[in-house]
Amino acid sequence: MHTVVVLYTPDDLQAEAIVSALPWLVVIRCREEEELEAICRNQELCLALLVDDPPRVDGRRIFTDLGAAQPGLAGVLFSSTVDTALLHGALEAGFSGLVELPVNPVHVTRVVNQALERYRLQQENTRLRTLIPLYSLGEQFVAASTEQEIHDLLLDAVDRQTGASHISVMLYDPHEGCLRIAASRGMEAALVQSIRLQPGDQIAGWVFQQGKPVLLNKEDQATSIFSPLLQQPDIVSAISFPLRIRERILGVLNISQKKTDERFSEADNEMLSILCSQATIALENLRARLQLTETTRMRTLFEQYVAPEVAELLLAQNSDLMGLGEIKQVTVLFADIRNFTRLVQHIDLQSLRSFLNEFFQFFTEEVFQYRGTVDKFMGDAVLAVFGAPVKLDEPSLAAAHAAVAIKARFAVLREQWMLRSEDFQKVDLGIAVTSGTVFLGNIGSTRRLDYTVIGNEVNIAQRLAAEASDCRIYATDAVCREIAGRFEVEELGEIQLRGVEQKTRTFCLLGEKKQQE
């Protein structure tokens, strides 16, 4: 507790006796009533020691005047004649104790300690009555669904507690690298829009940079280190308080008083500390919730079109999505449902949709099982990539395993649909696996992006799948070299593929080699 004790008596001997009885206290001595009033105006007192010596000194009247200036001030009255009338008068004036002169040190110590304890309890009760409603604001802050709602709650609470004529919440804008006013009271709209402060500039910029509050009253401004920064001499009192969340500063709360002669105090700083803490925690939690919601929404949206690994890449790329791409050595798997055009002419569209969905479902499952990425669905065909963006030690081996699994599951799917319609007897699947260098990344425009692969190996895979029949799996020479010893293969020779200048040495994957005992 900040202890300031003032003693008023014109009698030097009385003053010396009282001060000597209280060696553990620092007592400010006043000989004139004007001097006492000046001290009361300029600093916060906790205890007044007054000597009643009528008619020259009326201790009860003086204490009543002091109490009007500083409510809650404790007082002890000293008098050479103590009677019932004086006791009643002292109690009515608000004194905490009465001491008879001459001074008895033991009695003075006891009475003064009781008065200080009463003052401490009274101040604590006052503080709790003030702070408890502030803490209850936490529920309102947490329930806020927008940043503006949090700003408004903070402004309302500060207005109620301080009566400040001007209030502003300044938040740091990382894009502009400056502080901007996000919400305000008592300020012109044009001024609010125009203010931009760099960290370190003016008082608010200093508070943001240093993370320390600044309290300025009119009489202190001339001697303050901030006096060169003060641009409004009509400000009676002002506080700039950092909006801090752990070690990070989000912005600054500024309050000032122009309309009245009231000063802000350290008690106001304590109150602002609670309000600003609640507001910044609410802001941080709200932003985290919104970010999580947006990330979840975007991930869900991306994963409807790309593999989870690609979705993570896109989410991690905060800017320049068009620049996301690289040249990679990968393995490409292409599967094409054969005779699908004829099937469309004989089967209803709803059944075709169900058939394709079942095919794409297990195709995706098998590709993901071997850590590949489904690049895109193209009508009755589908393209997958192994080795990027998820790095694999043996991408061709993974693609070969996936191709064999897809072939087996397609045979089961066709058998099931043949029970519904004979038209599915002629449905076939061509699968091709190639390996080589491709571009893997985003192409398109800023409004419509496609994460895909481009390169000669993609074209060859598509053309080879068109040549395959009877659910066979065609593979290039590069793939077979990479899976040598793991799969049984049959060389088919060189095939001239449509649109490809040179002939392609082609192999058919027959299945995995059985391990010898």
SULJOTA-V775928 format. One record per pair of residues at least 4 apart in sequence whose ideal C-beta (glycine too) atoms are under 8 Angstrom apart, sorted by the first residue. I is the first residue (numbers start at 1). J is the second residue. If there is no record, write none. Layout:
I/J  I/J
This chain:
1/46  1/119  1/120  1/123  2/44  2/46  2/266  3/25  3/26  3/46  3/47  3/116  4/28  4/43  4/44  4/45  4/46  4/47  5/22  5/25  5/26  5/27  5/28  5/45  5/46  5/47  5/48  5/49  6/27  6/28  6/30  6/36  6/39  6/40  6/45  6/47  6/48  6/49  7/15  7/18  7/19  7/27  7/28  7/29  7/30  7/48  7/49  7/50  8/30  8/31  8/33  8/36  8/48  8/49  8/50  8/51  8/57  8/62  9/14  9/15  9/18  9/31  9/50  9/51  9/53  9/57  9/78  10/31  10/32  10/53  10/56  10/57  11/15  11/51  11/53  12/16  13/17  14/18  14/51  14/78  14/101  14/103  15/19  15/29  16/20  17/21  17/102  17/103  18/22  18/27  18/49  18/51  18/78  18/103  18/108  19/27  19/29  20/105  21/103  21/104  21/105  21/108  21/109  22/27  22/108  22/109  22/112  25/112  27/49  28/39  30/35  30/36  30/39  31/35  32/36  33/37  33/62  34/38  35/39  36/40  36/62  36/66  37/41  37/65  37/69  38/42  39/43  39/45  40/45  40/66  40/69  40/70  41/69  42/219  44/70  44/265  45/66  45/70  45/73  46/73  46/74  46/116  46/119  46/123  47/73  47/74  47/75  47/76  47/112  47/115  47/116  47/119  48/63  48/66  48/73  48/74  48/75  48/76  49/75  49/76  49/78  49/112  50/57  50/59  50/62  50/63  50/75  50/76  50/77  50/78  51/57  51/59  51/78  51/79  51/101  52/57  52/58  52/59  52/60  52/77  52/78  52/79  52/86  53/57  53/59  53/79  53/80  54/58  57/62  58/62  59/63  59/77  59/78  59/79  60/64  60/77  60/89  60/90  60/92  60/93  60/95  61/65  62/66  63/67  63/73  63/75  63/77  63/93  63/94  63/95  64/68  64/93  64/94  65/69  66/70  66/73  66/75  67/71  67/73  67/75  67/93  67/94  72/119  72/122  72/123  72/126  73/119  74/96  74/115  74/116  74/118  74/119  74/122  75/93  75/94  75/95  75/96  75/115  76/95  76/96  76/97  76/98  76/99  76/111  76/112  76/115  77/86  77/90  77/93  77/95  77/97  77/98  77/99  78/99  78/100  78/101  78/103  79/86  79/98  79/99  79/100  79/101  80/100  80/101  80/102  81/86  82/86  82/87  82/98  82/100  83/87  84/88  85/89  86/90  86/98  87/91  87/98  88/92  89/93  90/95  90/98  91/95  96/111  96/114  96/115  96/118  96/119  97/111  97/112  97/114  97/115  98/111  99/103  99/104  99/107  99/108  99/111  100/104  100/107  103/107  103/108  104/108  105/109  106/110  107/111  108/112  109/113  110/114  111/115  112/116  113/117  114/118  115/119  116/120  117/121  118/122  119/123  120/124  121/125  122/126  123/127  124/128  125/129  126/130  127/131  127/267  127/270  128/132  129/133  130/134  130/161  130/271  131/135  131/271  131/274  132/136  133/137  134/157  134/161  134/271  134/274  134/275  134/278  135/274  135/278  136/140  137/141  137/153  137/157  137/275  137/278  138/142  138/278  138/282  139/143  140/144  140/153  141/150  141/153  141/278  141/279  141/281  141/282  142/282  142/285  144/149  144/150  144/153  144/282  144/286  145/149  145/286  146/150  146/286  147/151  147/182  147/283  147/286  147/287  148/152  148/183  149/153  150/154  150/279  150/282  150/283  150/286  151/155  151/169  151/182  151/183  151/279  152/156  152/183  153/157  153/279  154/158  154/169  154/183  154/253  154/275  154/276  154/279  155/159  155/167  155/169  155/183  155/184  155/185  156/160  157/161  157/275  158/162  158/164  158/167  158/253  158/255  158/272  158/275  159/163  159/164  159/167  159/185  161/268  161/271  161/275  162/255  162/257  162/264  162/268  162/271  162/272  163/257  163/260  163/262  164/185  164/186  164/255  164/256  164/257  165/186  165/256  165/257  165/258  165/259  165/260  166/184  166/185  166/186  166/187  166/254  166/255  166/256  166/257  166/258  167/184  167/185  167/186  167/253  167/254  167/255  168/181  168/183  168/184  168/185  168/187  168/192  168/253  168/254  169/181  169/182  169/183  169/184  169/243  169/251  169/252  169/253  169/254  170/179  170/180  170/181  170/182  170/195  170/197  170/204  170/208  170/251  170/252  170/253  170/254  171/179  171/180  171/182  171/243  171/250  171/251  172/178  172/179  172/199  172/208  172/249  172/250  172/251  173/177  173/178  173/179  173/180  176/180  176/196  177/198  178/196  178/197  178/198  178/199  179/196  179/197  179/198  179/199  179/204  179/205  179/208  179/251  179/252  180/195  180/196  181/187  181/192  181/193  181/195  182/251  184/192  187/191  187/192  188/192  189/193  190/194  191/195  197/201  197/202  197/204  197/205  197/208  198/205  199/205  199/208  199/209  200/205  200/206  200/208  200/209  201/205  201/206  202/206  202/229  203/207  203/214  203/216  203/226  203/229  203/230  203/238  203/240  204/208  204/240  204/252  204/254  205/209  206/210  206/214  206/226  206/229  207/211  207/212  207/213  207/214  207/240  207/241  207/242  207/252  208/242  208/249  208/251  208/252  209/249  210/242  211/242  211/244  211/249  212/242  213/239  213/240  213/241  213/242  213/269  213/272  213/273  214/226  214/238  214/239  214/240  215/237  215/238  215/239  215/264  215/265  215/266  215/268  215/269  216/220  216/221  216/224  216/226  216/230  216/235  216/237  216/238  216/239  217/221  217/236  217/237  217/263  217/264  218/235  218/236  218/237  218/263  220/224  221/226  221/227  221/230  222/227  223/227  224/230  226/230  230/235  232/256  232/258  234/258  235/256  235/257  235/258  236/256  236/257  236/258  236/260  236/261  236/262  236/263  237/256  237/257  237/262  237/263  237/264  238/254  238/255  238/256  238/257  238/264  239/253  239/254  239/255  239/256  239/264  239/268  239/269  239/272  240/252  240/253  240/254  241/252  241/253  241/254  241/255  241/269  241/272  241/273  241/276  242/249  242/251  242/252  242/253  242/276  243/249  243/250  243/251  243/252  243/253  243/276  243/279  243/280  243/283  244/248  244/249  244/250  244/276  244/277  244/280  245/250  245/280  245/281  245/283  245/284  250/280  250/283  250/284  253/272  253/275  253/276  255/264  255/272  257/262  257/263  257/264  264/268  264/269  265/269  266/270  267/271  268/272  269/273  270/274  271/275  272/276  273/277  274/278  275/279  276/280  277/281  278/282  279/283  280/284  281/285  282/286  283/287  284/288  285/289  286/290  287/291  288/292  289/293  290/294  291/295  292/296  293/297  294/298  295/299  295/315  296/300  297/301  298/302  298/311  298/314  298/315  299/303  299/311  299/312  299/315  300/304  301/305  302/306  302/310  302/311  302/314  302/315  303/307  303/308  303/311  306/310  306/311  306/314  306/373  306/374  306/451  307/311  307/367  307/368  307/372  307/373  307/374  308/312  308/368  309/313  309/373  309/389  309/390  310/314  310/373  310/389  310/451  311/315  312/316  313/317  313/324  313/389  313/451  314/321  314/324  314/451  317/321  317/324  320/324  321/442  321/446  321/449  322/442  322/444  322/446  322/449  323/442  324/441  324/442  324/451  325/439  325/440  325/441  325/442  325/443  326/388  326/439  326/440  326/441  327/437  327/438  327/439  327/440  328/387  328/388  328/437  328/438  328/439  328/440  329/387  329/435  329/436  329/437  330/385  330/386  330/387  330/388  330/395  330/435  330/436  330/437  330/438  330/440  330/453  330/457  331/385  331/386  331/387  331/395  331/396  331/398  331/399  331/433  331/434  331/435  331/479  331/482  332/383  332/384  332/385  332/386  332/399  332/433  332/434  332/435  332/436  332/438  332/453  332/457  332/458  332/461  333/367  333/372  333/383  333/384  333/385  333/386  333/399  333/402  333/403  333/431  333/432  333/433  333/461  334/381  334/382  334/383  334/384  334/431  334/432  334/433  334/434  334/458  334/461  334/462  334/464  334/465  335/363  335/381  335/382  335/403  335/406  335/429  335/430  335/431  335/432  335/465  336/380  336/381  336/429  336/430  336/431  336/462  336/465  336/466  337/356  337/359  337/380  337/381  337/427  337/428  337/429  338/427  338/428  338/429  338/430  338/469  339/343  339/426  339/427  339/428  340/344  340/379  340/380  340/427  341/345  342/346  342/423  342/426  343/347  343/352  343/423  343/424  343/426  343/427  344/352  346/421  346/423  347/351  347/352  347/355  347/421  347/423  348/352  349/353  350/354  351/355  351/420  351/421  352/356  353/357  354/358  355/359  355/413  355/417  355/424  356/360  356/380  357/361  358/362  358/413  359/363  359/410  359/413  360/364  360/377  360/382  361/365  362/366  362/406  362/409  362/410  362/413  363/367  363/374  363/382  363/384  363/406  364/368  364/374  365/369  366/370  366/402  366/405  366/406  366/409  367/372  367/373  367/374  367/384  367/402  368/372  368/374  369/402  369/405  370/386  370/398  370/399  370/401  370/402  371/386  371/390  371/392  371/398  372/384  372/385  372/386  372/390  372/398  372/399  372/402  373/384  373/385  373/386  373/388  373/389  373/390  374/382  374/383  374/384  375/383  375/384  375/385  375/451  375/452  375/453  376/382  376/383  376/450  376/452  377/381  377/382  378/382  378/383  381/462  381/465  383/453  383/458  383/461  383/462  384/399  384/402  385/438  385/440  385/453  386/392  386/395  386/396  386/398  386/399  386/402  387/391  387/392  387/395  388/440  389/440  392/398  394/398  394/482  394/483  395/399  395/435  395/482  396/400  396/433  396/435  396/478  396/479  396/482  396/483  397/401  397/482  397/483  397/486  398/402  399/403  399/433  399/479  400/404  400/433  400/473  400/475  400/479  400/483  400/486  400/487  400/509  401/405  401/512  402/406  403/407  403/431  403/433  403/473  403/509  404/408  404/473  404/509  404/511  404/512  405/409  406/410  406/429  406/431  407/411  407/429  407/431  407/471  407/473  408/412  409/413  410/414  410/429  410/471  411/415  411/471  412/416  413/417  414/418  414/424  414/427  415/419  416/420  417/421  417/424  417/427  418/422  418/424  418/425  420/424  423/427  428/469  428/470  428/471  429/471  430/464  430/465  430/466  430/467  430/468  430/469  430/471  430/472  430/474  431/465  431/468  431/471  431/472  431/473  431/474  432/460  432/461  432/462  432/463  432/464  432/465  432/467  432/468  432/473  432/474  432/475  433/461  433/473  433/474  433/475  433/476  433/479  433/509  434/457  434/458  434/460  434/461  434/464  434/475  434/476  434/478  434/479  435/457  435/476  435/478  435/479  435/482  436/455  436/456  436/457  436/478  437/455  437/457  438/453  438/454  438/455  438/457  438/458  439/453  439/454  439/455  440/452  440/453  441/451  441/452  442/449  442/450  442/451  443/449  443/450  443/452  443/454  444/448  444/449  444/450  445/449  453/458  454/458  455/459  456/460  456/500  457/461  457/476  458/462  459/463  459/499  459/500  460/464  460/476  460/497  460/500  460/504  461/465  462/466  463/467  463/497  463/498  463/499  463/500  463/504  464/468  464/474  464/475  464/476  464/495  464/497  464/504  464/506  465/474  466/498  467/474  467/495  467/497  467/506  468/472  468/473  468/474  472/508  473/508  473/509  474/492  474/506  474/507  474/508  474/509  475/479  475/480  475/489  475/506  475/507  475/508  475/509  476/480  476/504  476/505  476/506  476/507  477/481  477/505  477/507  478/482  479/483  479/507  480/484  480/487  480/489  480/507  483/487  485/513  486/512  486/513  487/509  487/510  487/511  487/512  487/513  488/509  488/510  488/511  488/512  488/513  489/507  489/508  489/509  489/510  490/507  490/508  490/510  491/505  491/506  491/507  492/506  492/507  492/508  493/505  493/506  494/503  494/504  494/505  494/506  495/503  495/504  495/506  496/500  496/503  496/504  497/503  497/504  500/504
